[in-house]
Amino acid sequence: MTFSATEQQAILNKQVQDWTRELKRVADLIAAAKGGNCALVMISSNDADYSDVAPELILEDALRVNPHGWPAGFSIDLLNQSTWSRKST
């Protein structure tokens, strides 16, 4: 069965909606297990220049991390680290 580009995009959009719903459910479970308030977010860039940028750099740019690093007093866990970061940690 062959799908048109429009049909393929509709299928992908539906899948992303389903996955996002599941991630929200899992995020609720993680927050409850941690026993405290936490913000679990998904950050997507609308800029085509970010299409090949590692998730770590997207996160840093979105949160405007300054040259001094992450703010003190917060625990930052990026769930989808790039392959390069996983090898270096």
VENPEHU-V708471 format. One record per run of one state. SS is the DSSP state (hx for helix, st for strand, lp for the rest). FROM is the first residue (numbers start at 1). TO is the last residue. If there is no record, write none. Layout:
[[SS FROM TO] [SS FROM TO]]
This chain:
[[lp 1 4] [hx 5 34] [lp 35 47] [hx 48 50] [lp 51 54] [hx 55 62] [lp 63 65] [st 66 66] [lp 67 68] [st 69 69] [lp 70 82] [hx 83 88] [lp 89 89]]
